[in-house]
């Protein structure tokens, strides 16, 4: 097989064990969030590769950070 590049993914296990019982996690340990990146725990938001449904790319993690920051600001102003 002739290729110009290879991307090897060895897997990712999110470091969320400390959140068990505090915020909802999926069956793989990723944090469940809504469209504003809020969890069901009041005032707790998640962004980037640790959230369920993440594309696991730096570009989406940066966007997640923006959405989460704006959501936190709105939460704190309430």
mmCIF file of the N, C-alpha and C atoms, coordinates in Angstrom:
data_MODEL
# 
_entry.id   MODEL 
# 
loop_
_atom_site.group_PDB 
_atom_site.id 
_atom_site.type_symbol 
_atom_site.label_atom_id 
_atom_site.label_alt_id 
_atom_site.label_comp_id 
_atom_site.label_asym_id 
_atom_site.label_entity_id 
_atom_site.label_seq_id 
_atom_site.pdbx_PDB_ins_code 
_atom_site.Cartn_x 
_atom_site.Cartn_y 
_atom_site.Cartn_z 
_atom_site.occupancy 
_atom_site.B_iso_or_equiv 
_atom_site.pdbx_formal_charge 
_atom_site.auth_seq_id 
_atom_site.auth_comp_id 
_atom_site.auth_asym_id 
_atom_site.auth_atom_id 
_atom_site.pdbx_PDB_model_num 
ATOM 1   N N  . UNK A 1 1  ? 0.844   -1.161 0.000  1.00 0.00 ? 1  UNK A N  1 
ATOM 2   C CA . UNK A 1 1  ? 0.000   0.000  0.000  1.00 0.00 ? 1  UNK A CA 1 
ATOM 3   C C  . UNK A 1 1  ? 0.901   1.239  0.000  1.00 0.00 ? 1  UNK A C  1 
ATOM 4   N N  . UNK A 1 2  ? 0.740   2.070  -0.985 1.00 0.00 ? 2  UNK A N  1 
ATOM 5   C CA . UNK A 1 2  ? 1.482   3.325  -1.040 1.00 0.00 ? 2  UNK A CA 1 
ATOM 6   C C  . UNK A 1 2  ? 0.677   4.422  -0.364 1.00 0.00 ? 2  UNK A C  1 
ATOM 7   N N  . UNK A 1 3  ? 1.282   5.051  0.621  1.00 0.00 ? 3  UNK A N  1 
ATOM 8   C CA . UNK A 1 3  ? 0.627   6.145  1.333  1.00 0.00 ? 3  UNK A CA 1 
ATOM 9   C C  . UNK A 1 3  ? 1.622   7.275  1.535  1.00 0.00 ? 3  UNK A C  1 
ATOM 10  N N  . UNK A 1 4  ? 1.095   8.463  1.749  1.00 0.00 ? 4  UNK A N  1 
ATOM 11  C CA . UNK A 1 4  ? 1.953   9.614  2.025  1.00 0.00 ? 4  UNK A CA 1 
ATOM 12  C C  . UNK A 1 4  ? 2.019   9.941  3.503  1.00 0.00 ? 4  UNK A C  1 
ATOM 13  N N  . UNK A 1 5  ? 1.164   9.318  4.287  1.00 0.00 ? 5  UNK A N  1 
ATOM 14  C CA . UNK A 1 5  ? 1.176   9.586  5.716  1.00 0.00 ? 5  UNK A CA 1 
ATOM 15  C C  . UNK A 1 5  ? 0.319   8.577  6.446  1.00 0.00 ? 5  UNK A C  1 
ATOM 16  N N  . UNK A 1 6  ? 0.572   8.444  7.735  1.00 0.00 ? 6  UNK A N  1 
ATOM 17  C CA . UNK A 1 6  ? -0.183  7.520  8.566  1.00 0.00 ? 6  UNK A CA 1 
ATOM 18  C C  . UNK A 1 6  ? -0.462  8.212  9.901  1.00 0.00 ? 6  UNK A C  1 
ATOM 19  N N  . UNK A 1 7  ? -1.681  8.101  10.356 1.00 0.00 ? 7  UNK A N  1 
ATOM 20  C CA . UNK A 1 7  ? -2.046  8.607  11.670 1.00 0.00 ? 7  UNK A CA 1 
ATOM 21  C C  . UNK A 1 7  ? -2.386  7.398  12.520 1.00 0.00 ? 7  UNK A C  1 
ATOM 22  N N  . UNK A 1 8  ? -1.601  7.191  13.560 1.00 0.00 ? 8  UNK A N  1 
ATOM 23  C CA . UNK A 1 8  ? -1.822  6.060  14.450 1.00 0.00 ? 8  UNK A CA 1 
ATOM 24  C C  . UNK A 1 8  ? -2.488  6.586  15.711 1.00 0.00 ? 8  UNK A C  1 
ATOM 25  N N  . UNK A 1 9  ? -3.613  6.016  16.023 1.00 0.00 ? 9  UNK A N  1 
ATOM 26  C CA . UNK A 1 9  ? -4.320  6.412  17.244 1.00 0.00 ? 9  UNK A CA 1 
ATOM 27  C C  . UNK A 1 9  ? -4.324  5.209  18.177 1.00 0.00 ? 9  UNK A C  1 
ATOM 28  N N  . UNK A 1 10 ? -3.715  5.380  19.331 1.00 0.00 ? 10 UNK A N  1 
ATOM 29  C CA . UNK A 1 10 ? -3.596  4.249  20.249 1.00 0.00 ? 10 UNK A CA 1 
ATOM 30  C C  . UNK A 1 10 ? -4.715  4.224  21.277 1.00 0.00 ? 10 UNK A C  1 
ATOM 31  N N  . UNK A 1 11 ? -5.611  5.205  21.190 1.00 0.00 ? 11 UNK A N  1 
ATOM 32  C CA . UNK A 1 11 ? -6.724  5.253  22.126 1.00 0.00 ? 11 UNK A CA 1 
ATOM 33  C C  . UNK A 1 11 ? -6.546  6.347  23.149 1.00 0.00 ? 11 UNK A C  1 
ATOM 34  N N  . UNK A 1 12 ? -7.654  6.709  23.722 1.00 0.00 ? 12 UNK A N  1 
ATOM 35  C CA . UNK A 1 12 ? -7.647  7.781  24.703 1.00 0.00 ? 12 UNK A CA 1 
ATOM 36  C C  . UNK A 1 12 ? -8.560  7.376  25.850 1.00 0.00 ? 12 UNK A C  1 
ATOM 37  N N  . UNK A 1 13 ? -8.063  7.516  27.054 1.00 0.00 ? 13 UNK A N  1 
ATOM 38  C CA . UNK A 1 13 ? -8.898  7.279  28.233 1.00 0.00 ? 13 UNK A CA 1 
ATOM 39  C C  . UNK A 1 13 ? -8.945  8.603  28.993 1.00 0.00 ? 13 UNK A C  1 
ATOM 40  N N  . UNK A 1 14 ? -10.134 9.197  29.092 1.00 0.00 ? 14 UNK A N  1 
ATOM 41  C CA . UNK A 1 14 ? -10.211 10.483 29.779 1.00 0.00 ? 14 UNK A CA 1 
ATOM 42  C C  . UNK A 1 14 ? -9.891  10.337 31.268 1.00 0.00 ? 14 UNK A C  1 
ATOM 43  N N  . UNK A 1 15 ? -9.241  11.333 31.815 1.00 0.00 ? 15 UNK A N  1 
ATOM 44  C CA . UNK A 1 15 ? -8.862  11.335 33.224 1.00 0.00 ? 15 UNK A CA 1 
ATOM 45  C C  . UNK A 1 15 ? -10.000 11.955 34.035 1.00 0.00 ? 15 UNK A C  1 
ATOM 46  N N  . UNK A 1 16 ? -11.104 11.218 34.168 1.00 0.00 ? 16 UNK A N  1 
ATOM 47  C CA . UNK A 1 16 ? -12.301 11.755 34.816 1.00 0.00 ? 16 UNK A CA 1 
ATOM 48  C C  . UNK A 1 16 ? -12.766 10.902 35.997 1.00 0.00 ? 16 UNK A C  1 
ATOM 49  N N  . UNK A 1 17 ? -11.972 9.967  36.426 1.00 0.00 ? 17 UNK A N  1 
ATOM 50  C CA . UNK A 1 17 ? -12.391 9.107  37.539 1.00 0.00 ? 17 UNK A CA 1 
ATOM 51  C C  . UNK A 1 17 ? -12.790 9.919  38.768 1.00 0.00 ? 17 UNK A C  1 
ATOM 52  N N  . UNK A 1 18 ? -12.128 11.039 39.002 1.00 0.00 ? 18 UNK A N  1 
ATOM 53  C CA . UNK A 1 18 ? -12.429 11.861 40.174 1.00 0.00 ? 18 UNK A CA 1 
ATOM 54  C C  . UNK A 1 18 ? -13.810 12.517 40.087 1.00 0.00 ? 18 UNK A C  1 
ATOM 55  N N  . UNK A 1 19 ? -14.426 12.482 38.915 1.00 0.00 ? 19 UNK A N  1 
ATOM 56  C CA . UNK A 1 19 ? -15.751 13.093 38.728 1.00 0.00 ? 19 UNK A CA 1 
ATOM 57  C C  . UNK A 1 19 ? -16.906 12.110 38.865 1.00 0.00 ? 19 UNK A C  1 
ATOM 58  N N  . UNK A 1 20 ? -16.607 10.825 38.985 1.00 0.00 ? 20 UNK A N  1 
ATOM 59  C CA . UNK A 1 20 ? -17.672 9.821  39.102 1.00 0.00 ? 20 UNK A CA 1 
ATOM 60  C C  . UNK A 1 20 ? -18.583 10.163 40.268 1.00 0.00 ? 20 UNK A C  1 
ATOM 61  N N  . UNK A 1 21 ? -19.888 10.161 39.987 1.00 0.00 ? 21 UNK A N  1 
ATOM 62  C CA . UNK A 1 21 ? -20.868 10.478 41.008 1.00 0.00 ? 21 UNK A CA 1 
ATOM 63  C C  . UNK A 1 21 ? -21.100 11.974 41.208 1.00 0.00 ? 21 UNK A C  1 
ATOM 64  N N  . UNK A 1 22 ? -20.285 12.793 40.556 1.00 0.00 ? 22 UNK A N  1 
ATOM 65  C CA . UNK A 1 22 ? -20.435 14.247 40.680 1.00 0.00 ? 22 UNK A CA 1 
ATOM 66  C C  . UNK A 1 22 ? -21.053 14.859 39.431 1.00 0.00 ? 22 UNK A C  1 
ATOM 67  N N  . UNK A 1 23 ? -20.648 14.382 38.263 1.00 0.00 ? 23 UNK A N  1 
ATOM 68  C CA . UNK A 1 23 ? -21.234 14.811 36.985 1.00 0.00 ? 23 UNK A CA 1 
ATOM 69  C C  . UNK A 1 23 ? -21.505 13.565 36.148 1.00 0.00 ? 23 UNK A C  1 
ATOM 70  N N  . UNK A 1 24 ? -22.491 13.626 35.272 1.00 0.00 ? 24 UNK A N  1 
ATOM 71  C CA . UNK A 1 24 ? -22.764 12.462 34.425 1.00 0.00 ? 24 UNK A CA 1 
ATOM 72  C C  . UNK A 1 24 ? -21.624 12.181 33.444 1.00 0.00 ? 24 UNK A C  1 
ATOM 73  N N  . UNK A 1 25 ? -21.237 10.908 33.380 1.00 0.00 ? 25 UNK A N  1 
ATOM 74  C CA . UNK A 1 25 ? -20.213 10.446 32.437 1.00 0.00 ? 25 UNK A CA 1 
ATOM 75  C C  . UNK A 1 25 ? -20.839 9.394  31.540 1.00 0.00 ? 25 UNK A C  1 
ATOM 76  N N  . UNK A 1 26 ? -20.310 9.260  30.322 1.00 0.00 ? 26 UNK A N  1 
ATOM 77  C CA . UNK A 1 26 ? -20.787 8.168  29.480 1.00 0.00 ? 26 UNK A CA 1 
ATOM 78  C C  . UNK A 1 26 ? -20.082 6.872  29.884 1.00 0.00 ? 26 UNK A C  1 
ATOM 79  N N  . UNK A 1 27 ? -20.364 5.796  29.194 1.00 0.00 ? 27 UNK A N  1 
ATOM 80  C CA . UNK A 1 27 ? -19.813 4.493  29.587 1.00 0.00 ? 27 UNK A CA 1 
ATOM 81  C C  . UNK A 1 27 ? -18.301 4.387  29.382 1.00 0.00 ? 27 UNK A C  1 
ATOM 82  N N  . UNK A 1 28 ? -17.699 5.356  28.683 1.00 0.00 ? 28 UNK A N  1 
ATOM 83  C CA . UNK A 1 28 ? -16.247 5.362  28.499 1.00 0.00 ? 28 UNK A CA 1 
ATOM 84  C C  . UNK A 1 28 ? -15.546 6.373  29.405 1.00 0.00 ? 28 UNK A C  1 
ATOM 85  N N  . UNK A 1 29 ? -16.339 7.128  30.181 1.00 0.00 ? 29 UNK A N  1 
ATOM 86  C CA . UNK A 1 29 ? -15.759 8.083  31.108 1.00 0.00 ? 29 UNK A CA 1 
ATOM 87  C C  . UNK A 1 29 ? -15.722 9.516  30.612 1.00 0.00 ? 29 UNK A C  1 
ATOM 88  N N  . UNK A 1 30 ? -16.278 9.787  29.437 1.00 0.00 ? 30 UNK A N  1 
ATOM 89  C CA . UNK A 1 30 ? -16.320 11.154 28.926 1.00 0.00 ? 30 UNK A CA 1 
ATOM 90  C C  . UNK A 1 30 ? -17.474 11.915 29.578 1.00 0.00 ? 30 UNK A C  1 
ATOM 91  N N  . UNK A 1 31 ? -17.297 13.207 29.790 1.00 0.00 ? 31 UNK A N  1 
ATOM 92  C CA . UNK A 1 31 ? -18.290 14.037 30.465 1.00 0.00 ? 31 UNK A CA 1 
ATOM 93  C C  . UNK A 1 31 ? -19.433 14.378 29.516 1.00 0.00 ? 31 UNK A C  1 
ATOM 94  N N  . UNK A 1 32 ? -20.659 14.176 29.990 1.00 0.00 ? 32 UNK A N  1 
ATOM 95  C CA . UNK A 1 32 ? -21.845 14.506 29.214 1.00 0.00 ? 32 UNK A CA 1 
ATOM 96  C C  . UNK A 1 32 ? -22.204 15.970 29.435 1.00 0.00 ? 32 UNK A C  1 
ATOM 97  N N  . UNK A 1 33 ? -22.378 16.699 28.337 1.00 0.00 ? 33 UNK A N  1 
ATOM 98  C CA . UNK A 1 33 ? -22.692 18.125 28.392 1.00 0.00 ? 33 UNK A CA 1 
ATOM 99  C C  . UNK A 1 33 ? -23.828 18.450 27.423 1.00 0.00 ? 33 UNK A C  1 
ATOM 100 N N  . UNK A 1 34 ? -24.407 19.642 27.606 1.00 0.00 ? 34 UNK A N  1 
ATOM 101 C CA . UNK A 1 34 ? -25.411 20.119 26.655 1.00 0.00 ? 34 UNK A CA 1 
ATOM 102 C C  . UNK A 1 34 ? -24.726 20.989 25.599 1.00 0.00 ? 34 UNK A C  1 
ATOM 103 N N  . UNK A 1 35 ? -25.512 21.678 24.775 1.00 0.00 ? 35 UNK A N  1 
ATOM 104 C CA . UNK A 1 35 ? -24.946 22.473 23.680 1.00 0.00 ? 35 UNK A CA 1 
ATOM 105 C C  . UNK A 1 35 ? -24.145 23.675 24.165 1.00 0.00 ? 35 UNK A C  1 
ATOM 106 N N  . UNK A 1 36 ? -24.351 24.072 25.407 1.00 0.00 ? 36 UNK A N  1 
ATOM 107 C CA . UNK A 1 36 ? -23.570 25.177 25.993 1.00 0.00 ? 36 UNK A CA 1 
ATOM 108 C C  . UNK A 1 36 ? -22.399 24.653 26.818 1.00 0.00 ? 36 UNK A C  1 
ATOM 109 N N  . UNK A 1 37 ? -22.155 23.345 26.744 1.00 0.00 ? 37 UNK A N  1 
ATOM 110 C CA . UNK A 1 37 ? -21.071 22.639 27.425 1.00 0.00 ? 37 UNK A CA 1 
ATOM 111 C C  . UNK A 1 37 ? -21.233 22.600 28.943 1.00 0.00 ? 37 UNK A C  1 
ATOM 112 N N  . UNK A 1 38 ? -22.488 22.756 29.382 1.00 0.00 ? 38 UNK A N  1 
ATOM 113 C CA . UNK A 1 38 ? -22.806 22.637 30.805 1.00 0.00 ? 38 UNK A CA 1 
ATOM 114 C C  . UNK A 1 38 ? -23.129 21.184 31.131 1.00 0.00 ? 38 UNK A C  1 
ATOM 115 N N  . UNK A 1 39 ? -22.706 20.755 32.301 1.00 0.00 ? 39 UNK A N  1 
ATOM 116 C CA . UNK A 1 39 ? -23.091 19.434 32.794 1.00 0.00 ? 39 UNK A CA 1 
ATOM 117 C C  . UNK A 1 39 ? -24.397 19.600 33.575 1.00 0.00 ? 39 UNK A C  1 
ATOM 118 N N  . UNK A 1 40 ? -24.925 18.512 34.088 1.00 0.00 ? 40 UNK A N  1 
ATOM 119 C CA . UNK A 1 40 ? -26.124 18.592 34.927 1.00 0.00 ? 40 UNK A CA 1 
ATOM 120 C C  . UNK A 1 40 ? -25.814 19.119 36.322 1.00 0.00 ? 40 UNK A C  1 
ATOM 121 N N  . UNK A 1 41 ? -24.546 19.193 36.680 1.00 0.00 ? 41 UNK A N  1 
ATOM 122 C CA . UNK A 1 41 ? -24.135 19.765 37.963 1.00 0.00 ? 41 UNK A CA 1 
ATOM 123 C C  . UNK A 1 41 ? -24.054 21.284 37.806 1.00 0.00 ? 41 UNK A C  1 
ATOM 124 N N  . UNK A 1 42 ? -24.783 22.034 38.604 1.00 0.00 ? 42 UNK A N  1 
ATOM 125 C CA . UNK A 1 42 ? -24.786 23.488 38.465 1.00 0.00 ? 42 UNK A CA 1 
ATOM 126 C C  . UNK A 1 42 ? -23.384 24.090 38.540 1.00 0.00 ? 42 UNK A C  1 
ATOM 127 N N  . UNK A 1 43 ? -23.054 24.915 37.540 1.00 0.00 ? 43 UNK A N  1 
ATOM 128 C CA . UNK A 1 43 ? -21.773 25.613 37.525 1.00 0.00 ? 43 UNK A CA 1 
ATOM 129 C C  . UNK A 1 43 ? -20.599 24.799 37.039 1.00 0.00 ? 43 UNK A C  1 
ATOM 130 N N  . UNK A 1 44 ? -20.844 23.582 36.559 1.00 0.00 ? 44 UNK A N  1 
ATOM 131 C CA . UNK A 1 44 ? -19.745 22.742 36.071 1.00 0.00 ? 44 UNK A CA 1 
ATOM 132 C C  . UNK A 1 44 ? -19.876 22.601 34.553 1.00 0.00 ? 44 UNK A C  1 
ATOM 133 N N  . UNK A 1 45 ? -18.819 22.979 33.850 1.00 0.00 ? 45 UNK A N  1 
ATOM 134 C CA . UNK A 1 45 ? -18.777 22.951 32.398 1.00 0.00 ? 45 UNK A CA 1 
ATOM 135 C C  . UNK A 1 45 ? -17.582 22.105 31.963 1.00 0.00 ? 45 UNK A C  1 
ATOM 136 N N  . UNK A 1 46 ? -17.648 21.560 30.765 1.00 0.00 ? 46 UNK A N  1 
ATOM 137 C CA . UNK A 1 46 ? -16.530 20.746 30.256 1.00 0.00 ? 46 UNK A CA 1 
ATOM 138 C C  . UNK A 1 46 ? -16.269 21.113 28.803 1.00 0.00 ? 46 UNK A C  1 
ATOM 139 N N  . UNK A 1 47 ? -15.013 21.143 28.431 1.00 0.00 ? 47 UNK A N  1 
ATOM 140 C CA . UNK A 1 47 ? -14.622 21.498 27.071 1.00 0.00 ? 47 UNK A CA 1 
ATOM 141 C C  . UNK A 1 47 ? -13.462 20.632 26.609 1.00 0.00 ? 47 UNK A C  1 
ATOM 142 N N  . UNK A 1 48 ? -13.388 20.438 25.303 1.00 0.00 ? 48 UNK A N  1 
ATOM 143 C CA . UNK A 1 48 ? -12.256 19.732 24.720 1.00 0.00 ? 48 UNK A CA 1 
ATOM 144 C C  . UNK A 1 48 ? -12.409 18.222 24.713 1.00 0.00 ? 48 UNK A C  1 
ATOM 145 N N  . UNK A 1 49 ? -11.288 17.533 24.700 1.00 0.00 ? 49 UNK A N  1 
ATOM 146 C CA . UNK A 1 49 ? -11.270 16.085 24.517 1.00 0.00 ? 49 UNK A CA 1 
ATOM 147 C C  . UNK A 1 49 ? -11.933 15.306 25.640 1.00 0.00 ? 49 UNK A C  1 
ATOM 148 N N  . UNK A 1 50 ? -12.173 15.927 26.778 1.00 0.00 ? 50 UNK A N  1 
ATOM 149 C CA . UNK A 1 50 ? -12.746 15.221 27.922 1.00 0.00 ? 50 UNK A CA 1 
ATOM 150 C C  . UNK A 1 50 ? -14.273 15.103 27.823 1.00 0.00 ? 50 UNK A C  1 
ATOM 151 N N  . UNK A 1 51 ? -14.884 15.852 26.915 1.00 0.00 ? 51 UNK A N  1 
ATOM 152 C CA . UNK A 1 51 ? -16.343 15.811 26.813 1.00 0.00 ? 51 UNK A CA 1 
ATOM 153 C C  . UNK A 1 51 ? -16.791 14.782 25.781 1.00 0.00 ? 51 UNK A C  1 
ATOM 154 N N  . UNK A 1 52 ? -17.925 14.172 26.059 1.00 0.00 ? 52 UNK A N  1 
ATOM 155 C CA . UNK A 1 52 ? -18.502 13.202 25.127 1.00 0.00 ? 52 UNK A CA 1 
ATOM 156 C C  . UNK A 1 52 ? -18.842 13.911 23.825 1.00 0.00 ? 52 UNK A C  1 
ATOM 157 N N  . UNK A 1 53 ? -18.545 13.280 22.711 1.00 0.00 ? 53 UNK A N  1 
ATOM 158 C CA . UNK A 1 53 ? -18.858 13.845 21.405 1.00 0.00 ? 53 UNK A CA 1 
ATOM 159 C C  . UNK A 1 53 ? -17.784 14.732 20.823 1.00 0.00 ? 53 UNK A C  1 
ATOM 160 N N  . UNK A 1 54 ? -16.686 14.895 21.525 1.00 0.00 ? 54 UNK A N  1 
ATOM 161 C CA . UNK A 1 54 ? -15.600 15.735 21.024 1.00 0.00 ? 54 UNK A CA 1 
ATOM 162 C C  . UNK A 1 54 ? -14.986 15.110 19.775 1.00 0.00 ? 54 UNK A C  1 
ATOM 163 N N  . UNK A 1 55 ? -14.568 15.963 18.851 1.00 0.00 ? 55 UNK A N  1 
ATOM 164 C CA . UNK A 1 55 ? -13.874 15.490 17.645 1.00 0.00 ? 55 UNK A CA 1 
ATOM 165 C C  . UNK A 1 55 ? -12.413 15.165 17.944 1.00 0.00 ? 55 UNK A C  1 
ATOM 166 N N  . UNK A 1 56 ? -11.969 15.469 19.158 1.00 0.00 ? 56 UNK A N  1 
ATOM 167 C CA . UNK A 1 56 ? -10.591 15.200 19.578 1.00 0.00 ? 56 UNK A CA 1 
ATOM 168 C C  . UNK A 1 56 ? -9.570  15.877 18.658 1.00 0.00 ? 56 UNK A C  1 
ATOM 169 N N  . UNK A 1 57 ? -9.843  17.125 18.360 1.00 0.00 ? 57 UNK A N  1 
ATOM 170 C CA . UNK A 1 57 ? -8.955  17.933 17.527 1.00 0.00 ? 57 UNK A CA 1 
ATOM 171 C C  . UNK A 1 57 ? -8.713  19.263 18.234 1.00 0.00 ? 57 UNK A C  1 
ATOM 172 N N  . UNK A 1 58 ? -7.526  19.815 18.070 1.00 0.00 ? 58 UNK A N  1 
ATOM 173 C CA . UNK A 1 58 ? -7.197  21.073 18.739 1.00 0.00 ? 58 UNK A CA 1 
ATOM 174 C C  . UNK A 1 58 ? -8.148  22.181 18.320 1.00 0.00 ? 58 UNK A C  1 
ATOM 175 N N  . UNK A 1 59 ? -8.563  22.181 17.061 1.00 0.00 ? 59 UNK A N  1 
ATOM 176 C CA . UNK A 1 59 ? -9.444  23.244 16.586 1.00 0.00 ? 59 UNK A CA 1 
ATOM 177 C C  . UNK A 1 59 ? -10.797 23.212 17.290 1.00 0.00 ? 59 UNK A C  1 
ATOM 178 N N  . UNK A 1 60 ? -11.342 22.034 17.509 1.00 0.00 ? 60 UNK A N  1 
ATOM 179 C CA . UNK A 1 60 ? -12.628 21.958 18.197 1.00 0.00 ? 60 UNK A CA 1 
ATOM 180 C C  . UNK A 1 60 ? -12.460 22.203 19.690 1.00 0.00 ? 60 UNK A C  1 
ATOM 181 N N  . UNK A 1 61 ? -11.326 21.815 20.257 1.00 0.00 ? 61 UNK A N  1 
ATOM 182 C CA . UNK A 1 61 ? -11.077 22.076 21.674 1.00 0.00 ? 61 UNK A CA 1 
ATOM 183 C C  . UNK A 1 61 ? -11.010 23.581 21.935 1.00 0.00 ? 61 UNK A C  1 
ATOM 184 N N  . UNK A 1 62 ? -10.392 24.323 21.031 1.00 0.00 ? 62 UNK A N  1 
ATOM 185 C CA . UNK A 1 62 ? -10.314 25.778 21.171 1.00 0.00 ? 62 UNK A CA 1 
ATOM 186 C C  . UNK A 1 62 ? -11.713 26.382 21.092 1.00 0.00 ? 62 UNK A C  1 
ATOM 187 N N  . UNK A 1 63 ? -12.512 25.918 20.139 1.00 0.00 ? 63 UNK A N  1 
ATOM 188 C CA . UNK A 1 63 ? -13.892 26.394 20.038 1.00 0.00 ? 63 UNK A CA 1 
ATOM 189 C C  . UNK A 1 63 ? -14.694 26.051 21.278 1.00 0.00 ? 63 UNK A C  1 
ATOM 190 N N  . UNK A 1 64 ? -14.507 24.836 21.783 1.00 0.00 ? 64 UNK A N  1 
ATOM 191 C CA . UNK A 1 64 ? -15.174 24.429 23.024 1.00 0.00 ? 64 UNK A CA 1 
ATOM 192 C C  . UNK A 1 64 ? -14.809 25.371 24.169 1.00 0.00 ? 64 UNK A C  1 
ATOM 193 N N  . UNK A 1 65 ? -13.550 25.739 24.241 1.00 0.00 ? 65 UNK A N  1 
ATOM 194 C CA . UNK A 1 65 ? -13.106 26.637 25.304 1.00 0.00 ? 65 UNK A CA 1 
ATOM 195 C C  . UNK A 1 65 ? -13.817 27.973 25.236 1.00 0.00 ? 65 UNK A C  1 
ATOM 196 N N  . UNK A 1 66 ? -14.026 28.472 24.035 1.00 0.00 ? 66 UNK A N  1 
ATOM 197 C CA . UNK A 1 66 ? -14.750 29.731 23.854 1.00 0.00 ? 66 UNK A CA 1 
ATOM 198 C C  . UNK A 1 66 ? -16.195 29.596 24.297 1.00 0.00 ? 66 UNK A C  1 
ATOM 199 N N  . UNK A 1 67 ? -16.863 28.536 23.834 1.00 0.00 ? 67 UNK A N  1 
ATOM 200 C CA . UNK A 1 67 ? -18.267 28.313 24.202 1.00 0.00 ? 67 UNK A CA 1 
ATOM 201 C C  . UNK A 1 67 ? -18.396 28.147 25.717 1.00 0.00 ? 67 UNK A C  1 
ATOM 202 N N  . UNK A 1 68 ? -17.519 27.354 26.307 1.00 0.00 ? 68 UNK A N  1 
ATOM 203 C CA . UNK A 1 68 ? -17.577 27.122 27.753 1.00 0.00 ? 68 UNK A CA 1 
ATOM 204 C C  . UNK A 1 68 ? -17.333 28.423 28.523 1.00 0.00 ? 68 UNK A C  1 
ATOM 205 N N  . UNK A 1 69 ? -16.371 29.216 28.095 1.00 0.00 ? 69 UNK A N  1 
ATOM 206 C CA . UNK A 1 69 ? -16.076 30.471 28.789 1.00 0.00 ? 69 UNK A CA 1 
ATOM 207 C C  . UNK A 1 69 ? -17.270 31.421 28.743 1.00 0.00 ? 69 UNK A C  1 
ATOM 208 N N  . UNK A 1 70 ? -17.918 31.521 27.593 1.00 0.00 ? 70 UNK A N  1 
ATOM 209 C CA . UNK A 1 70 ? -19.099 32.382 27.481 1.00 0.00 ? 70 UNK A CA 1 
ATOM 210 C C  . UNK A 1 70 ? -20.249 31.846 28.323 1.00 0.00 ? 70 UNK A C  1 
ATOM 211 N N  . UNK A 1 71 ? -20.379 30.533 28.372 1.00 0.00 ? 71 UNK A N  1 
ATOM 212 C CA . UNK A 1 71 ? -21.424 29.915 29.189 1.00 0.00 ? 71 UNK A CA 1 
ATOM 213 C C  . UNK A 1 71 ? -21.176 30.145 30.677 1.00 0.00 ? 71 UNK A C  1 
ATOM 214 N N  . UNK A 1 72 ? -19.924 30.054 31.086 1.00 0.00 ? 72 UNK A N  1 
ATOM 215 C CA . UNK A 1 72 ? -19.568 30.314 32.484 1.00 0.00 ? 72 UNK A CA 1 
ATOM 216 C C  . UNK A 1 72 ? -19.889 31.767 32.836 1.00 0.00 ? 72 UNK A C  1 
ATOM 217 N N  . UNK A 1 73 ? -19.535 32.673 31.944 1.00 0.00 ? 73 UNK A N  1 
ATOM 218 C CA . UNK A 1 73 ? -19.814 34.089 32.188 1.00 0.00 ? 73 UNK A CA 1 
ATOM 219 C C  . UNK A 1 73 ? -21.315 34.313 32.398 1.00 0.00 ? 73 UNK A C  1 
ATOM 220 N N  . UNK A 1 74 ? -22.140 33.760 31.525 1.00 0.00 ? 74 UNK A N  1 
ATOM 221 C CA . UNK A 1 74 ? -23.597 33.892 31.667 1.00 0.00 ? 74 UNK A CA 1 
ATOM 222 C C  . UNK A 1 74 ? -24.075 33.268 32.976 1.00 0.00 ? 74 UNK A C  1 
ATOM 223 N N  . UNK A 1 75 ? -23.528 32.129 33.333 1.00 0.00 ? 75 UNK A N  1 
ATOM 224 C CA . UNK A 1 75 ? -23.893 31.459 34.573 1.00 0.00 ? 75 UNK A CA 1 
ATOM 225 C C  . UNK A 1 75 ? -23.555 32.343 35.775 1.00 0.00 ? 75 UNK A C  1 
ATOM 226 N N  . UNK A 1 76 ? -22.380 32.923 35.787 1.00 0.00 ? 76 UNK A N  1 
ATOM 227 C CA . UNK A 1 76 ? -21.954 33.743 36.917 1.00 0.00 ? 76 UNK A CA 1 
ATOM 228 C C  . UNK A 1 76 ? -22.719 35.058 37.024 1.00 0.00 ? 76 UNK A C  1 
ATOM 229 N N  . UNK A 1 77 ? -23.202 35.568 35.899 1.00 0.00 ? 77 UNK A N  1 
ATOM 230 C CA . UNK A 1 77 ? -23.955 36.822 35.914 1.00 0.00 ? 77 UNK A CA 1 
ATOM 231 C C  . UNK A 1 77 ? -25.410 36.641 36.342 1.00 0.00 ? 77 UNK A C  1 
ATOM 232 N N  . UNK A 1 78 ? -25.865 35.392 36.449 1.00 0.00 ? 78 UNK A N  1 
ATOM 233 C CA . UNK A 1 78 ? -27.237 35.141 36.884 1.00 0.00 ? 78 UNK A CA 1 
ATOM 234 C C  . UNK A 1 78 ? -27.392 35.408 38.360 1.00 0.00 ? 78 UNK A C  1 
# 
